[in-house]
Protein backbone atom coordinates (compact mmCIF):
# COMPACT_ATOMS: atom_id res chain seq x y z
CA UNK A 1 0.00 0.00 0.00
CA UNK A 2 1.42 3.36 -1.05
CA UNK A 3 0.71 6.21 1.33
CA UNK A 4 0.01 9.60 -0.24
CA UNK A 5 -1.53 12.90 0.81
CA UNK A 6 -5.18 12.90 1.95
CA UNK A 7 -7.45 12.24 -1.04
CA UNK A 8 -10.30 14.51 0.05
CA UNK A 9 -10.86 17.80 1.80
CA UNK A 10 -12.61 18.41 5.12
CA UNK A 11 -16.37 18.79 4.56
CA UNK A 12 -19.14 20.98 6.00
CA UNK A 13 -16.93 23.94 6.87
CA UNK A 14 -18.92 26.38 9.01
CA UNK A 15 -17.86 29.75 10.43
CA UNK A 16 -19.81 31.72 12.98
CA UNK A 17 -19.01 35.27 14.00
CA UNK A 18 -18.36 35.21 17.75
CA UNK A 19 -17.51 38.89 18.20
CA UNK A 20 -16.62 41.81 15.97
CA UNK A 21 -13.04 40.46 15.80
CA UNK A 22 -13.39 36.66 15.95
CA UNK A 23 -14.83 33.73 14.01
CA UNK A 24 -15.35 30.17 15.25
CA UNK A 25 -14.64 27.72 12.41
CA UNK A 26 -15.55 24.00 12.46
CA UNK A 27 -15.52 21.19 9.88
CA UNK A 28 -15.94 17.45 9.50
CA UNK A 29 -12.77 15.38 9.38
CA UNK A 30 -11.71 13.63 6.20
CA UNK A 31 -13.39 10.22 6.03
CA UNK A 32 -11.19 7.32 7.14
CA UNK A 33 -11.07 5.72 3.67
CA UNK A 34 -9.63 8.94 2.18
CA UNK A 35 -7.03 9.86 4.81
CA UNK A 36 -4.17 7.81 3.29
CA UNK A 37 -2.47 7.54 6.66
CA UNK A 38 -2.82 9.36 9.94
CA UNK A 39 -4.09 12.95 9.72
CA UNK A 40 -1.56 15.08 11.59
CA UNK A 41 -3.65 18.24 11.52
CA UNK A 42 -5.53 20.83 9.54
CA UNK A 43 -4.55 24.12 7.94
CA UNK A 44 -7.10 26.93 7.97
CA UNK A 45 -6.51 29.74 5.50
CA UNK A 46 -8.35 33.02 5.87
CA UNK A 47 -8.03 35.71 3.25
CA UNK A 48 -9.29 39.28 3.27
CA UNK A 49 -8.87 42.41 1.22
CA UNK A 50 -6.98 45.27 2.80
CA UNK A 51 -6.11 48.72 1.55
CA UNK A 52 -2.86 47.33 0.13
CA UNK A 53 -4.26 44.19 -1.51
CA UNK A 54 -5.26 40.66 -0.47
CA UNK A 55 -3.79 39.15 2.66
CA UNK A 56 -3.81 35.46 3.50
CA UNK A 57 -3.03 33.97 6.88
CA UNK A 58 -2.71 30.27 7.68
CA UNK A 59 -3.14 28.55 11.04
CA UNK A 60 -2.39 24.87 11.73
CA UNK A 61 -4.38 22.97 14.36
CA UNK A 62 -4.66 19.34 15.46
CA UNK A 63 -8.45 19.22 15.90
CA UNK A 64 -11.49 19.97 13.74
CA UNK A 65 -12.22 23.44 15.07
CA UNK A 66 -10.57 26.80 15.58
CA UNK A 67 -11.37 30.20 17.03
CA UNK A 68 -9.81 32.83 14.74
CA UNK A 69 -9.12 35.99 16.74
CA UNK A 70 -7.67 39.46 16.17
CA UNK A 71 -9.62 39.84 12.93
CA UNK A 72 -10.89 43.05 11.39
CA UNK A 73 -14.25 44.40 12.48
CA UNK A 74 -17.06 44.13 9.92
CA UNK A 75 -14.59 42.45 7.52
CA UNK A 76 -15.38 39.80 4.90
CA UNK A 77 -13.15 36.69 4.97
CA UNK A 78 -12.68 33.78 2.56
CA UNK A 79 -11.97 30.61 4.57
CA UNK A 80 -10.77 27.19 3.42
CA UNK A 81 -9.52 24.13 5.29
CA UNK A 82 -7.25 21.24 4.30
CA UNK A 83 -5.96 18.14 6.08
CA UNK A 84 -2.33 17.03 6.06
CA UNK A 85 -0.45 13.84 6.84
CA UNK A 86 3.21 12.75 6.71
CA UNK A 87 3.18 12.98 2.90
CA UNK A 88 1.83 16.53 2.70
CA UNK A 89 -1.29 18.61 2.18
CA UNK A 90 -4.55 17.26 0.81
CA UNK A 91 -6.98 19.32 -1.28
CA UNK A 92 -8.61 22.43 0.17
CA UNK A 93 -12.28 22.60 1.01
CA UNK A 94 -14.63 24.81 -0.93
CA UNK A 95 -14.20 28.46 0.01
CA UNK A 96 -16.59 29.78 2.63
CA UNK A 97 -17.28 33.52 2.76
CA UNK A 98 -18.15 35.01 6.14
CA UNK A 99 -18.15 38.45 7.69
CA UNK A 100 -17.23 39.47 11.22
CA UNK A 101 -19.76 41.49 13.19
CA UNK A 102 -19.80 45.23 13.50
CA UNK A 103 -19.06 46.65 16.92
CA UNK A 104 -21.92 45.65 19.15
CA UNK A 105 -23.83 48.30 21.00
CA UNK A 106 -24.48 47.87 24.68
CA UNK A 107 -28.11 46.98 25.25
CA UNK A 108 -30.11 47.26 28.42
CA UNK A 109 -32.42 44.40 29.18
CA UNK A 110 -35.13 45.14 31.70
CA UNK A 111 -36.60 42.22 33.55
CA UNK A 112 -39.95 42.65 35.21
DRENDO-1510 file (C-alpha; in Angstrom, 1 decimal, always signed):
<recs>
REC; n; res; u; v; w
REC; 1; UNK; +0.0; +0.0; +0.0 .
REC; 2; UNK; +1.4; +3.4; -1.1 .
REC; 3; UNK; +0.7; +6.2; +1.3 .
REC; 4; UNK; +0.0; +9.6; -0.2 .
REC; 5; UNK; -1.5; +12.9; +0.8 .
REC; 6; UNK; -5.2; +12.9; +2.0 .
REC; 7; UNK; -7.4; +12.2; -1.0 .
REC; 8; UNK; -10.3; +14.5; +0.1 .
REC; 9; UNK; -10.9; +17.8; +1.8 .
REC; 10; UNK; -12.6; +18.4; +5.1 .
REC; 11; UNK; -16.4; +18.8; +4.6 .
REC; 12; UNK; -19.1; +21.0; +6.0 .
REC; 13; UNK; -16.9; +23.9; +6.9 .
REC; 14; UNK; -18.9; +26.4; +9.0 .
REC; 15; UNK; -17.9; +29.7; +10.4 .
REC; 16; UNK; -19.8; +31.7; +13.0 .
REC; 17; UNK; -19.0; +35.3; +14.0 .
REC; 18; UNK; -18.4; +35.2; +17.8 .
REC; 19; UNK; -17.5; +38.9; +18.2 .
REC; 20; UNK; -16.6; +41.8; +16.0 .
REC; 21; UNK; -13.0; +40.5; +15.8 .
REC; 22; UNK; -13.4; +36.7; +15.9 .
REC; 23; UNK; -14.8; +33.7; +14.0 .
REC; 24; UNK; -15.4; +30.2; +15.2 .
REC; 25; UNK; -14.6; +27.7; +12.4 .
REC; 26; UNK; -15.6; +24.0; +12.5 .
REC; 27; UNK; -15.5; +21.2; +9.9 .
REC; 28; UNK; -15.9; +17.4; +9.5 .
REC; 29; UNK; -12.8; +15.4; +9.4 .
REC; 30; UNK; -11.7; +13.6; +6.2 .
REC; 31; UNK; -13.4; +10.2; +6.0 .
REC; 32; UNK; -11.2; +7.3; +7.1 .
REC; 33; UNK; -11.1; +5.7; +3.7 .
REC; 34; UNK; -9.6; +8.9; +2.2 .
REC; 35; UNK; -7.0; +9.9; +4.8 .
REC; 36; UNK; -4.2; +7.8; +3.3 .
REC; 37; UNK; -2.5; +7.5; +6.7 .
REC; 38; UNK; -2.8; +9.4; +9.9 .
REC; 39; UNK; -4.1; +12.9; +9.7 .
REC; 40; UNK; -1.6; +15.1; +11.6 .
REC; 41; UNK; -3.6; +18.2; +11.5 .
REC; 42; UNK; -5.5; +20.8; +9.5 .
REC; 43; UNK; -4.6; +24.1; +7.9 .
REC; 44; UNK; -7.1; +26.9; +8.0 .
REC; 45; UNK; -6.5; +29.7; +5.5 .
REC; 46; UNK; -8.4; +33.0; +5.9 .
REC; 47; UNK; -8.0; +35.7; +3.3 .
REC; 48; UNK; -9.3; +39.3; +3.3 .
REC; 49; UNK; -8.9; +42.4; +1.2 .
REC; 50; UNK; -7.0; +45.3; +2.8 .
REC; 51; UNK; -6.1; +48.7; +1.5 .
REC; 52; UNK; -2.9; +47.3; +0.1 .
REC; 53; UNK; -4.3; +44.2; -1.5 .
REC; 54; UNK; -5.3; +40.7; -0.5 .
REC; 55; UNK; -3.8; +39.1; +2.7 .
REC; 56; UNK; -3.8; +35.5; +3.5 .
REC; 57; UNK; -3.0; +34.0; +6.9 .
REC; 58; UNK; -2.7; +30.3; +7.7 .
REC; 59; UNK; -3.1; +28.6; +11.0 .
REC; 60; UNK; -2.4; +24.9; +11.7 .
REC; 61; UNK; -4.4; +23.0; +14.4 .
REC; 62; UNK; -4.7; +19.3; +15.5 .
REC; 63; UNK; -8.4; +19.2; +15.9 .
REC; 64; UNK; -11.5; +20.0; +13.7 .
REC; 65; UNK; -12.2; +23.4; +15.1 .
REC; 66; UNK; -10.6; +26.8; +15.6 .
REC; 67; UNK; -11.4; +30.2; +17.0 .
REC; 68; UNK; -9.8; +32.8; +14.7 .
REC; 69; UNK; -9.1; +36.0; +16.7 .
REC; 70; UNK; -7.7; +39.5; +16.2 .
REC; 71; UNK; -9.6; +39.8; +12.9 .
REC; 72; UNK; -10.9; +43.0; +11.4 .
REC; 73; UNK; -14.3; +44.4; +12.5 .
REC; 74; UNK; -17.1; +44.1; +9.9 .
REC; 75; UNK; -14.6; +42.4; +7.5 .
REC; 76; UNK; -15.4; +39.8; +4.9 .
REC; 77; UNK; -13.2; +36.7; +5.0 .
REC; 78; UNK; -12.7; +33.8; +2.6 .
REC; 79; UNK; -12.0; +30.6; +4.6 .
REC; 80; UNK; -10.8; +27.2; +3.4 .
REC; 81; UNK; -9.5; +24.1; +5.3 .
REC; 82; UNK; -7.3; +21.2; +4.3 .
REC; 83; UNK; -6.0; +18.1; +6.1 .
REC; 84; UNK; -2.3; +17.0; +6.1 .
REC; 85; UNK; -0.4; +13.8; +6.8 .
REC; 86; UNK; +3.2; +12.7; +6.7 .
REC; 87; UNK; +3.2; +13.0; +2.9 .
REC; 88; UNK; +1.8; +16.5; +2.7 .
REC; 89; UNK; -1.3; +18.6; +2.2 .
REC; 90; UNK; -4.6; +17.3; +0.8 .
REC; 91; UNK; -7.0; +19.3; -1.3 .
REC; 92; UNK; -8.6; +22.4; +0.2 .
REC; 93; UNK; -12.3; +22.6; +1.0 .
REC; 94; UNK; -14.6; +24.8; -0.9 .
REC; 95; UNK; -14.2; +28.5; +0.0 .
REC; 96; UNK; -16.6; +29.8; +2.6 .
REC; 97; UNK; -17.3; +33.5; +2.8 .
REC; 98; UNK; -18.2; +35.0; +6.1 .
REC; 99; UNK; -18.1; +38.5; +7.7 .
REC; 100; UNK; -17.2; +39.5; +11.2 .
REC; 101; UNK; -19.8; +41.5; +13.2 .
REC; 102; UNK; -19.8; +45.2; +13.5 .
REC; 103; UNK; -19.1; +46.7; +16.9 .
REC; 104; UNK; -21.9; +45.7; +19.1 .
REC; 105; UNK; -23.8; +48.3; +21.0 .
REC; 106; UNK; -24.5; +47.9; +24.7 .
REC; 107; UNK; -28.1; +47.0; +25.2 .
REC; 108; UNK; -30.1; +47.3; +28.4 .
REC; 109; UNK; -32.4; +44.4; +29.2 .
REC; 110; UNK; -35.1; +45.1; +31.7 .
REC; 111; UNK; -36.6; +42.2; +33.6 .
REC; 112; UNK; -40.0; +42.6; +35.2 .
</recs>
